[in-house]
Amino acid sequence: MLDIRLPRSIEERLERLARRTGRTKGYSIRQAIIEHIQDLEDLYLAEGALERIRTGEEQTTTLQDALKRYGVEG
């Protein structure tokens, strides 16, 4: 169970969407979270990797070197 407070403008948009689609507001909220959470996870992982690269904790390689390493014709 999750309890969130939304701005009135968002609540009104959800109510209109629910009326138009015949689905509940909860359904639309769940769908929005499901679709957006992967993007957030990817963003946070990428930010972490970028920070590790900047601090020297993680190294990068060129595309050419990666292709050569895995035997792919470039």
PDB file with SEQRES, HELIX, SHEET and CRYST1 records, atoms N, CA, C and O in Angstrom:
SEQRES   1 A   74  MET LEU ASP ILE ARG LEU PRO ARG SER ILE GLU GLU ARG          
SEQRES   2 A   74  LEU GLU ARG LEU ALA ARG ARG THR GLY ARG THR LYS GLY          
SEQRES   3 A   74  TYR SER ILE ARG GLN ALA ILE ILE GLU HIS ILE GLN ASP          
SEQRES   4 A   74  LEU GLU ASP LEU TYR LEU ALA GLU GLY ALA LEU GLU ARG          
SEQRES   5 A   74  ILE ARG THR GLY GLU GLU GLN THR THR THR LEU GLN ASP          
SEQRES   6 A   74  ALA LEU LYS ARG TYR GLY VAL GLU GLY                          
HELIX    1 AA1 ARG A    8  THR A   21  1                                  14    
HELIX    2 AA2 LYS A   25  ARG A   54  1                                  30    
HELIX    3 AA3 LEU A   63  ARG A   69  1                                   7    
CRYST1    1.000    1.000    1.000  90.00  90.00  90.00 P 1           1          
ATOM      1  N   MET A   1       0.847  -1.180   0.000  1.00  0.00           N  
ATOM      2  CA  MET A   1       0.000   0.000   0.000  1.00  0.00           C  
ATOM      3  C   MET A   1       0.886   1.234   0.000  1.00  0.00           C  
ATOM      4  O   MET A   1       1.913   1.271   0.677  1.00  0.00           O  
ATOM      5  N   LEU A   2       0.492   2.227  -0.748  1.00  0.00           N  
ATOM      6  CA  LEU A   2       1.259   3.452  -0.889  1.00  0.00           C  
ATOM      7  C   LEU A   2       0.312   4.631  -0.764  1.00  0.00           C  
ATOM      8  O   LEU A   2      -0.774   4.631  -1.343  1.00  0.00           O  
ATOM      9  N   ASP A   3       0.721   5.616  -0.017  1.00  0.00           N  
ATOM     10  CA  ASP A   3      -0.103   6.810   0.165  1.00  0.00           C  
ATOM     11  C   ASP A   3       0.706   8.004  -0.308  1.00  0.00           C  
ATOM     12  O   ASP A   3       1.761   8.299   0.253  1.00  0.00           O  
ATOM     13  N   ILE A   4       0.225   8.697  -1.336  1.00  0.00           N  
ATOM     14  CA  ILE A   4       0.939   9.861  -1.851  1.00  0.00           C  
ATOM     15  C   ILE A   4       0.004  11.047  -1.957  1.00  0.00           C  
ATOM     16  O   ILE A   4      -1.208  10.894  -2.111  1.00  0.00           O  
ATOM     17  N   ARG A   5       0.578  12.213  -1.872  1.00  0.00           N  
ATOM     18  CA  ARG A   5      -0.183  13.447  -2.064  1.00  0.00           C  
ATOM     19  C   ARG A   5       0.229  14.036  -3.409  1.00  0.00           C  
ATOM     20  O   ARG A   5       1.415  14.199  -3.697  1.00  0.00           O  
ATOM     21  N   LEU A   6      -0.752  14.343  -4.207  1.00  0.00           N  
ATOM     22  CA  LEU A   6      -0.499  14.895  -5.534  1.00  0.00           C  
ATOM     23  C   LEU A   6      -1.036  16.320  -5.598  1.00  0.00           C  
ATOM     24  O   LEU A   6      -1.995  16.665  -4.907  1.00  0.00           O  
ATOM     25  N   PRO A   7      -0.411  17.139  -6.431  1.00  0.00           N  
ATOM     26  CA  PRO A   7      -0.970  18.475  -6.648  1.00  0.00           C  
ATOM     27  C   PRO A   7      -2.384  18.350  -7.221  1.00  0.00           C  
ATOM     28  O   PRO A   7      -2.685  17.404  -7.950  1.00  0.00           O  
ATOM     29  N   ARG A   8      -3.229  19.294  -6.892  1.00  0.00           N  
ATOM     30  CA  ARG A   8      -4.630  19.253  -7.352  1.00  0.00           C  
ATOM     31  C   ARG A   8      -4.710  19.139  -8.874  1.00  0.00           C  
ATOM     32  O   ARG A   8      -5.581  18.441  -9.393  1.00  0.00           O  
ATOM     33  N   SER A   9      -3.824  19.810  -9.588  1.00  0.00           N  
ATOM     34  CA  SER A   9      -3.865  19.758 -11.056  1.00  0.00           C  
ATOM     35  C   SER A   9      -3.654  18.333 -11.571  1.00  0.00           C  
ATOM     36  O   SER A   9      -4.287  17.927 -12.546  1.00  0.00           O  
ATOM     37  N   ILE A  10      -2.778  17.580 -10.929  1.00  0.00           N  
ATOM     38  CA  ILE A  10      -2.530  16.197 -11.339  1.00  0.00           C  
ATOM     39  C   ILE A  10      -3.733  15.331 -10.975  1.00  0.00           C  
ATOM     40  O   ILE A  10      -4.155  14.477 -11.755  1.00  0.00           O  
ATOM     41  N   GLU A  11      -4.272  15.558  -9.797  1.00  0.00           N  
ATOM     42  CA  GLU A  11      -5.469  14.819  -9.374  1.00  0.00           C  
ATOM     43  C   GLU A  11      -6.605  15.027 -10.366  1.00  0.00           C  
ATOM     44  O   GLU A  11      -7.309  14.079 -10.715  1.00  0.00           O  
ATOM     45  N   GLU A  12      -6.786  16.256 -10.820  1.00  0.00           N  
ATOM     46  CA  GLU A  12      -7.843  16.553 -11.794  1.00  0.00           C  
ATOM     47  C   GLU A  12      -7.578  15.867 -13.126  1.00  0.00           C  
ATOM     48  O   GLU A  12      -8.502  15.361 -13.763  1.00  0.00           O  
ATOM     49  N   ARG A  13      -6.330  15.848 -13.544  1.00  0.00           N  
ATOM     50  CA  ARG A  13      -5.988  15.154 -14.792  1.00  0.00           C  
ATOM     51  C   ARG A  13      -6.278  13.666 -14.679  1.00  0.00           C  
ATOM     52  O   ARG A  13      -6.804  13.058 -15.611  1.00  0.00           O  
ATOM     53  N   LEU A  14      -5.935  13.081 -13.535  1.00  0.00           N  
ATOM     54  CA  LEU A  14      -6.219  11.660 -13.310  1.00  0.00           C  
ATOM     55  C   LEU A  14      -7.721  11.387 -13.321  1.00  0.00           C  
ATOM     56  O   LEU A  14      -8.165  10.377 -13.868  1.00  0.00           O  
ATOM     57  N   GLU A  15      -8.496  12.276 -12.724  1.00  0.00           N  
ATOM     58  CA  GLU A  15      -9.945  12.102 -12.720  1.00  0.00           C  
ATOM     59  C   GLU A  15     -10.509  12.162 -14.136  1.00  0.00           C  
ATOM     60  O   GLU A  15     -11.372  11.361 -14.497  1.00  0.00           O  
ATOM     61  N   ARG A  16     -10.024  13.111 -14.939  1.00  0.00           N  
ATOM     62  CA  ARG A  16     -10.486  13.197 -16.339  1.00  0.00           C  
ATOM     63  C   ARG A  16     -10.105  11.951 -17.122  1.00  0.00           C  
ATOM     64  O   ARG A  16     -10.904  11.414 -17.889  1.00  0.00           O  
ATOM     65  N   LEU A  17      -8.868  11.498 -16.916  1.00  0.00           N  
ATOM     66  CA  LEU A  17      -8.403  10.296 -17.611  1.00  0.00           C  
ATOM     67  C   LEU A  17      -9.240   9.089 -17.213  1.00  0.00           C  
ATOM     68  O   LEU A  17      -9.598   8.273 -18.062  1.00  0.00           O  
ATOM     69  N   ALA A  18      -9.551   8.973 -15.941  1.00  0.00           N  
ATOM     70  CA  ALA A  18     -10.362   7.850 -15.465  1.00  0.00           C  
ATOM     71  C   ALA A  18     -11.751   7.877 -16.108  1.00  0.00           C  
ATOM     72  O   ALA A  18     -12.272   6.840 -16.519  1.00  0.00           O  
ATOM     73  N   ARG A  19     -12.335   9.053 -16.190  1.00  0.00           N  
ATOM     74  CA  ARG A  19     -13.664   9.153 -16.822  1.00  0.00           C  
ATOM     75  C   ARG A  19     -13.605   8.780 -18.304  1.00  0.00           C  
ATOM     76  O   ARG A  19     -14.477   8.072 -18.807  1.00  0.00           O  
ATOM     77  N   ARG A  20     -12.578   9.257 -18.992  1.00  0.00           N  
ATOM     78  CA  ARG A  20     -12.461   8.985 -20.431  1.00  0.00           C  
ATOM     79  C   ARG A  20     -12.167   7.533 -20.748  1.00  0.00           C  
ATOM     80  O   ARG A  20     -12.647   7.001 -21.750  1.00  0.00           O  
ATOM     81  N   THR A  21     -11.377   6.887 -19.896  1.00  0.00           N  
ATOM     82  CA  THR A  21     -10.957   5.514 -20.197  1.00  0.00           C  
ATOM     83  C   THR A  21     -11.801   4.454 -19.515  1.00  0.00           C  
ATOM     84  O   THR A  21     -11.763   3.286 -19.902  1.00  0.00           O  
ATOM     85  N   GLY A  22     -12.559   4.848 -18.507  1.00  0.00           N  
ATOM     86  CA  GLY A  22     -13.332   3.867 -17.755  1.00  0.00           C  
ATOM     87  C   GLY A  22     -12.479   3.042 -16.804  1.00  0.00           C  
ATOM     88  O   GLY A  22     -12.928   2.018 -16.289  1.00  0.00           O  
ATOM     89  N   ARG A  23     -11.268   3.481 -16.575  1.00  0.00           N  
ATOM     90  CA  ARG A  23     -10.365   2.797 -15.656  1.00  0.00           C  
ATOM     91  C   ARG A  23     -10.210   3.650 -14.404  1.00  0.00           C  
ATOM     92  O   ARG A  23     -10.575   4.825 -14.389  1.00  0.00           O  
ATOM     93  N   THR A  24      -9.668   3.046 -13.361  1.00  0.00           N  
ATOM     94  CA  THR A  24      -9.510   3.779 -12.113  1.00  0.00           C  
ATOM     95  C   THR A  24      -8.277   4.680 -12.153  1.00  0.00           C  
ATOM     96  O   THR A  24      -7.371   4.496 -12.966  1.00  0.00           O  
ATOM     97  N   LYS A  25      -8.275   5.657 -11.252  1.00  0.00           N  
ATOM     98  CA  LYS A  25      -7.091   6.502 -11.117  1.00  0.00           C  
ATOM     99  C   LYS A  25      -5.904   5.644 -10.685  1.00  0.00           C  
ATOM    100  O   LYS A  25      -4.782   5.842 -11.151  1.00  0.00           O  
ATOM    101  N   GLY A  26      -6.163   4.696  -9.796  1.00  0.00           N  
ATOM    102  CA  GLY A  26      -5.099   3.807  -9.326  1.00  0.00           C  
ATOM    103  C   GLY A  26      -4.442   3.049 -10.465  1.00  0.00           C  
ATOM    104  O   GLY A  26      -3.225   2.863 -10.478  1.00  0.00           O  
ATOM    105  N   TYR A  27      -5.255   2.612 -11.423  1.00  0.00           N  
ATOM    106  CA  TYR A  27      -4.711   1.897 -12.579  1.00  0.00           C  
ATOM    107  C   TYR A  27      -3.726   2.789 -13.337  1.00  0.00           C  
ATOM    108  O   TYR A  27      -2.622   2.360 -13.672  1.00  0.00           O  
ATOM    109  N   SER A  28      -4.133   4.026 -13.603  1.00  0.00           N  
ATOM    110  CA  SER A  28      -3.269   4.946 -14.357  1.00  0.00           C  
ATOM    111  C   SER A  28      -1.999   5.270 -13.588  1.00  0.00           C  
ATOM    112  O   SER A  28      -0.925   5.378 -14.178  1.00  0.00           O  
ATOM    113  N   ILE A  29      -2.114   5.424 -12.289  1.00  0.00           N  
ATOM    114  CA  ILE A  29      -0.936   5.699 -11.472  1.00  0.00           C  
ATOM    115  C   ILE A  29       0.023   4.515 -11.507  1.00  0.00           C  
ATOM    116  O   ILE A  29       1.231   4.697 -11.666  1.00  0.00           O  
ATOM    117  N   ARG A  30      -0.510   3.300 -11.360  1.00  0.00           N  
ATOM    118  CA  ARG A  30       0.339   2.098 -11.428  1.00  0.00           C  
ATOM    119  C   ARG A  30       1.056   2.016 -12.769  1.00  0.00           C  
ATOM    120  O   ARG A  30       2.257   1.751 -12.813  1.00  0.00           O  
ATOM    121  N   GLN A  31       0.331   2.240 -13.859  1.00  0.00           N  
ATOM    122  CA  GLN A  31       0.942   2.164 -15.190  1.00  0.00           C  
ATOM    123  C   GLN A  31       2.048   3.202 -15.342  1.00  0.00           C  
ATOM    124  O   GLN A  31       3.108   2.903 -15.891  1.00  0.00           O  
ATOM    125  N   ALA A  32       1.810   4.407 -14.863  1.00  0.00           N  
ATOM    126  CA  ALA A  32       2.815   5.463 -14.971  1.00  0.00           C  
ATOM    127  C   ALA A  32       4.077   5.088 -14.190  1.00  0.00           C  
ATOM    128  O   ALA A  32       5.191   5.303 -14.668  1.00  0.00           O  
ATOM    129  N   ILE A  33       3.905   4.539 -13.013  1.00  0.00           N  
ATOM    130  CA  ILE A  33       5.055   4.139 -12.195  1.00  0.00           C  
ATOM    131  C   ILE A  33       5.814   3.003 -12.859  1.00  0.00           C  
ATOM    132  O   ILE A  33       7.041   3.038 -12.946  1.00  0.00           O  
ATOM    133  N   ILE A  34       5.097   2.010 -13.321  1.00  0.00           N  
ATOM    134  CA  ILE A  34       5.739   0.861 -13.971  1.00  0.00           C  
ATOM    135  C   ILE A  34       6.557   1.305 -15.176  1.00  0.00           C  
ATOM    136  O   ILE A  34       7.685   0.850 -15.364  1.00  0.00           O  
ATOM    137  N   GLU A  35       5.993   2.192 -15.993  1.00  0.00           N  
ATOM    138  CA  GLU A  35       6.698   2.631 -17.190  1.00  0.00           C  
ATOM    139  C   GLU A  35       7.873   3.551 -16.867  1.00  0.00           C  
ATOM    140  O   GLU A  35       8.868   3.561 -17.592  1.00  0.00           O  
ATOM    141  N   HIS A  36       7.769   4.316 -15.798  1.00  0.00           N  
ATOM    142  CA  HIS A  36       8.795   5.303 -15.482  1.00  0.00           C  
ATOM    143  C   HIS A  36       9.911   4.758 -14.597  1.00  0.00           C  
ATOM    144  O   HIS A  36      11.025   5.281 -14.632  1.00  0.00           O  
ATOM    145  N   ILE A  37       9.647   3.737 -13.816  1.00  0.00           N  
ATOM    146  CA  ILE A  37      10.646   3.259 -12.859  1.00  0.00           C  
ATOM    147  C   ILE A  37      11.889   2.710 -13.560  1.00  0.00           C  
ATOM    148  O   ILE A  37      12.999   2.875 -13.052  1.00  0.00           O  
ATOM    149  N   GLN A  38      11.728   2.072 -14.697  1.00  0.00           N  
ATOM    150  CA  GLN A  38      12.896   1.562 -15.432  1.00  0.00           C  
ATOM    151  C   GLN A  38      13.794   2.720 -15.873  1.00  0.00           C  
ATOM    152  O   GLN A  38      15.019   2.624 -15.802  1.00  0.00           O  
ATOM    153  N   ASP A  39      13.181   3.805 -16.324  1.00  0.00           N  
ATOM    154  CA  ASP A  39      13.969   4.974 -16.723  1.00  0.00           C  
ATOM    155  C   ASP A  39      14.744   5.535 -15.532  1.00  0.00           C  
ATOM    156  O   ASP A  39      15.913   5.895 -15.670  1.00  0.00           O  
ATOM    157  N   LEU A  40      14.106   5.611 -14.370  1.00  0.00           N  
ATOM    158  CA  LEU A  40      14.787   6.114 -13.177  1.00  0.00           C  
ATOM    159  C   LEU A  40      15.941   5.200 -12.769  1.00  0.00           C  
ATOM    160  O   LEU A  40      17.024   5.675 -12.428  1.00  0.00           O  
ATOM    161  N   GLU A  41      15.705   3.892 -12.804  1.00  0.00           N  
ATOM    162  CA  GLU A  41      16.764   2.942 -12.460  1.00  0.00           C  
ATOM    163  C   GLU A  41      17.947   3.098 -13.409  1.00  0.00           C  
ATOM    164  O   GLU A  41      19.097   3.127 -12.969  1.00  0.00           O  
ATOM    165  N   ASP A  42      17.672   3.198 -14.703  1.00  0.00           N  
ATOM    166  CA  ASP A  42      18.740   3.371 -15.688  1.00  0.00           C  
ATOM    167  C   ASP A  42      19.507   4.667 -15.448  1.00  0.00           C  
ATOM    168  O   ASP A  42      20.734   4.692 -15.541  1.00  0.00           O  
ATOM    169  N   LEU A  43      18.789   5.737 -15.141  1.00  0.00           N  
ATOM    170  CA  LEU A  43      19.425   7.025 -14.896  1.00  0.00           C  
ATOM    171  C   LEU A  43      20.363   6.941 -13.698  1.00  0.00           C  
ATOM    172  O   LEU A  43      21.506   7.390 -13.780  1.00  0.00           O  
ATOM    173  N   TYR A  44      19.899   6.376 -12.589  1.00  0.00           N  
ATOM    174  CA  TYR A  44      20.732   6.291 -11.398  1.00  0.00           C  
ATOM    175  C   TYR A  44      21.935   5.388 -11.610  1.00  0.00           C  
ATOM    176  O   TYR A  44      23.020   5.681 -11.107  1.00  0.00           O  
ATOM    177  N   LEU A  45      21.765   4.291 -12.349  1.00  0.00           N  
ATOM    178  CA  LEU A  45      22.905   3.425 -12.664  1.00  0.00           C  
ATOM    179  C   LEU A  45      23.921   4.160 -13.526  1.00  0.00           C  
ATOM    180  O   LEU A  45      25.126   4.048 -13.301  1.00  0.00           O  
ATOM    181  N   ALA A  46      23.440   4.910 -14.512  1.00  0.00           N  
ATOM    182  CA  ALA A  46      24.333   5.655 -15.401  1.00  0.00           C  
ATOM    183  C   ALA A  46      25.071   6.751 -14.638  1.00  0.00           C  
ATOM    184  O   ALA A  46      26.262   6.967 -14.861  1.00  0.00           O  
ATOM    185  N   GLU A  47      24.373   7.439 -13.744  1.00  0.00           N  
ATOM    186  CA  GLU A  47      25.030   8.483 -12.950  1.00  0.00           C  
ATOM    187  C   GLU A  47      26.125   7.885 -12.067  1.00  0.00           C  
ATOM    188  O   GLU A  47      27.197   8.471 -11.916  1.00  0.00           O  
ATOM    189  N   GLY A  48      25.853   6.724 -11.489  1.00  0.00           N  
ATOM    190  CA  GLY A  48      26.855   6.050 -10.670  1.00  0.00           C  
ATOM    191  C   GLY A  48      28.071   5.650 -11.488  1.00  0.00           C  
ATOM    192  O   GLY A  48      29.207   5.831 -11.051  1.00  0.00           O  
ATOM    193  N   ALA A  49      27.830   5.104 -12.681  1.00  0.00           N  
ATOM    194  CA  ALA A  49      28.941   4.706 -13.553  1.00  0.00           C  
ATOM    195  C   ALA A  49      29.756   5.921 -13.975  1.00  0.00           C  
ATOM    196  O   ALA A  49      30.985   5.866 -13.996  1.00  0.00           O  
ATOM    197  N   LEU A  50      29.090   7.007 -14.309  1.00  0.00           N  
ATOM    198  CA  LEU A  50      29.790   8.229 -14.714  1.00  0.00           C  
ATOM    199  C   LEU A  50      30.667   8.748 -13.577  1.00  0.00           C  
ATOM    200  O   LEU A  50      31.802   9.163 -13.812  1.00  0.00           O  
ATOM    201  N   GLU A  51      30.159   8.728 -12.366  1.00  0.00           N  
ATOM    202  CA  GLU A  51      30.940   9.178 -11.221  1.00  0.00           C  
ATOM    203  C   GLU A  51      32.166   8.295 -11.012  1.00  0.00           C  
ATOM    204  O   GLU A  51      33.251   8.798 -10.718  1.00  0.00           O  
ATOM    205  N   ARG A  52      31.996   6.966 -11.163  1.00  0.00           N  
ATOM    206  CA  ARG A  52      33.134   6.052 -11.019  1.00  0.00           C  
ATOM    207  C   ARG A  52      34.173   6.291 -12.113  1.00  0.00           C  
ATOM    208  O   ARG A  52      35.372   6.174 -11.863  1.00  0.00           O  
ATOM    209  N   ILE A  53      33.727   6.621 -13.307  1.00  0.00           N  
ATOM    210  CA  ILE A  53      34.659   6.930 -14.397  1.00  0.00           C  
ATOM    211  C   ILE A  53      35.410   8.223 -14.075  1.00  0.00           C  
ATOM    212  O   ILE A  53      36.627   8.295 -14.245  1.00  0.00           O  
ATOM    213  N   ARG A  54      34.698   9.226 -13.618  1.00  0.00           N  
ATOM    214  CA  ARG A  54      35.324  10.519 -13.290  1.00  0.00           C  
ATOM    215  C   ARG A  54      36.356  10.391 -12.170  1.00  0.00           C  
ATOM    216  O   ARG A  54      37.379  11.076 -12.190  1.00  0.00           O  
ATOM    217  N   THR A  55      36.095   9.522 -11.199  1.00  0.00           N  
ATOM    218  CA  THR A  55      37.022   9.361 -10.072  1.00  0.00           C  
ATOM    219  C   THR A  55      38.105   8.334 -10.356  1.00  0.00           C  
ATOM    220  O   THR A  55      38.982   8.113  -9.521  1.00  0.00           O  
ATOM    221  N   GLY A  56      38.057   7.705 -11.522  1.00  0.00           N  
ATOM    222  CA  GLY A  56      39.080   6.729 -11.884  1.00  0.00           C  
ATOM    223  C   GLY A  56      38.836   5.340 -11.341  1.00  0.00           C  
ATOM    224  O   GLY A  56      39.676   4.456 -11.513  1.00  0.00           O  
ATOM    225  N   GLU A  57      37.713   5.125 -10.691  1.00  0.00           N  
ATOM    226  CA  GLU A  57      37.400   3.796 -10.153  1.00  0.00           C  
ATOM    227  C   GLU A  57      37.006   2.821 -11.250  1.00  0.00           C  
ATOM    228  O   GLU A  57      37.088   1.606 -11.065  1.00  0.00           O  
ATOM    229  N   GLU A  58      36.582   3.340 -12.380  1.00  0.00           N  
ATOM    230  CA  GLU A  58      36.132   2.502 -13.488  1.00  0.00           C  
ATOM    231  C   GLU A  58      36.768   3.035 -14.768  1.00  0.00           C  
ATOM    232  O   GLU A  58      36.873   4.244 -14.974  1.00  0.00           O  
ATOM    233  N   GLN A  59      37.189   2.105 -15.620  1.00  0.00           N  
ATOM    234  CA  GLN A  59      37.853   2.476 -16.869  1.00  0.00           C  
ATOM    235  C   GLN A  59      36.910   2.325 -18.052  1.00  0.00           C  
ATOM    236  O   GLN A  59      35.939   1.570 -17.994  1.00  0.00           O  
ATOM    237  N   THR A  60      37.198   3.036 -19.102  1.00  0.00           N  
ATOM    238  CA  THR A  60      36.427   2.920 -20.335  1.00  0.00           C  
ATOM    239  C   THR A  60      37.307   2.323 -21.420  1.00  0.00           C  
ATOM    240  O   THR A  60      38.521   2.201 -21.260  1.00  0.00           O  
ATOM    241  N   THR A  61      36.679   1.958 -22.515  1.00  0.00           N  
ATOM    242  CA  THR A  61      37.403   1.432 -23.666  1.00  0.00           C  
ATOM    243  C   THR A  61      36.779   2.008 -24.928  1.00  0.00           C  
ATOM    244  O   THR A  61      35.611   2.399 -24.928  1.00  0.00           O  
ATOM    245  N   THR A  62      37.535   2.060 -25.973  1.00  0.00           N  
ATOM    246  CA  THR A  62      36.991   2.563 -27.238  1.00  0.00           C  
ATOM    247  C   THR A  62      36.135   1.488 -27.887  1.00  0.00           C  
ATOM    248  O   THR A  62      36.265   0.305 -27.574  1.00  0.00           O  
ATOM    249  N   LEU A  63      35.270   1.901 -28.780  1.00  0.00           N  
ATOM    250  CA  LEU A  63      34.444   0.955 -29.519  1.00  0.00           C  
ATOM    251  C   LEU A  63      35.329   0.013 -30.326  1.00  0.00           C  
ATOM    252  O   LEU A  63      35.085  -1.193 -30.360  1.00  0.00           O  
ATOM    253  N   GLN A  64      36.341   0.550 -30.967  1.00  0.00           N  
ATOM    254  CA  GLN A  64      37.243  -0.284 -31.768  1.00  0.00           C  
ATOM    255  C   GLN A  64      37.902  -1.372 -30.931  1.00  0.00           C  
ATOM    256  O   GLN A  64      37.982  -2.522 -31.363  1.00  0.00           O  
ATOM    257  N   ASP A  65      38.374  -1.019 -29.736  1.00  0.00           N  
ATOM    258  CA  ASP A  65      39.000  -2.020 -28.860  1.00  0.00           C  
ATOM    259  C   ASP A  65      37.994  -3.073 -28.417  1.00  0.00           C  
ATOM    260  O   ASP A  65      38.330  -4.255 -28.347  1.00  0.00           O  
ATOM    261  N   ALA A  66      36.777  -2.664 -28.119  1.00  0.00           N  
ATOM    262  CA  ALA A  66      35.746  -3.621 -27.703  1.00  0.00           C  
ATOM    263  C   ALA A  66      35.405  -4.572 -28.843  1.00  0.00           C  
ATOM    264  O   ALA A  66      35.268  -5.776 -28.626  1.00  0.00           O  
ATOM    265  N   LEU A  67      35.267  -4.044 -30.050  1.00  0.00           N  
ATOM    266  CA  LEU A  67      34.971  -4.892 -31.204  1.00  0.00           C  
ATOM    267  C   LEU A  67      36.098  -5.895 -31.436  1.00  0.00           C  
ATOM    268  O   LEU A  67      35.853  -7.071 -31.702  1.00  0.00           O  
ATOM    269  N   LYS A  68      37.319  -5.419 -31.332  1.00  0.00           N  
ATOM    270  CA  LYS A  68      38.481  -6.294 -31.526  1.00  0.00           C  
ATOM    271  C   LYS A  68      38.518  -7.373 -30.447  1.00  0.00           C  
ATOM    272  O   LYS A  68      38.770  -8.540 -30.744  1.00  0.00           O  
ATOM    273  N   ARG A  69      38.271  -6.991 -29.208  1.00  0.00           N  
ATOM    274  CA  ARG A  69      38.316  -7.941 -28.090  1.00  0.00           C  
ATOM    275  C   ARG A  69      37.325  -9.074 -28.271  1.00  0.00           C  
ATOM    276  O   ARG A  69      37.617 -10.218 -27.923  1.00  0.00           O  
ATOM    277  N   TYR A  70      36.147  -8.762 -28.817  1.00  0.00           N  
ATOM    278  CA  TYR A  70      35.098  -9.771 -28.966  1.00  0.00           C  
ATOM    279  C   TYR A  70      35.027 -10.350 -30.374  1.00  0.00           C  
ATOM    280  O   TYR A  70      34.091 -11.078 -30.706  1.00  0.00           O  
ATOM    281  N   GLY A  71      36.013 -10.025 -31.195  1.00  0.00           N  
ATOM    282  CA  GLY A  71      36.089 -10.632 -32.522  1.00  0.00           C  
ATOM    283  C   GLY A  71      35.013 -10.188 -33.478  1.00  0.00           C  
ATOM    284  O   GLY A  71      34.602 -10.952 -34.351  1.00  0.00           O  
ATOM    285  N   VAL A  72      34.546  -8.955 -33.325  1.00  0.00           N  
ATOM    286  CA  VAL A  72      33.504  -8.435 -34.201  1.00  0.00           C  
ATOM    287  C   VAL A  72      34.163  -7.550 -35.252  1.00  0.00           C  
ATOM    288  O   VAL A  72      35.011  -6.714 -34.939  1.00  0.00           O  
ATOM    289  N   GLU A  73      33.764  -7.747 -36.488  1.00  0.00           N  
ATOM    290  CA  GLU A  73      34.286  -6.918 -37.576  1.00  0.00           C  
ATOM    291  C   GLU A  73      33.716  -5.515 -37.471  1.00  0.00           C  
ATOM    292  O   GLU A  73      32.496  -5.359 -37.414  1.00  0.00           O  
ATOM    293  N   GLY A  74      34.537  -4.515 -37.445  1.00  0.00           N  
ATOM    294  CA  GLY A  74      34.083  -3.129 -37.312  1.00  0.00           C  
ATOM    295  C   GLY A  74      34.237  -2.426 -38.565  1.00  0.00           C  
ATOM    296  O   GLY A  74      33.909  -1.243 -38.653  1.00  0.00           O  
TER     297      GLY A  74                                                      
END                                                                             
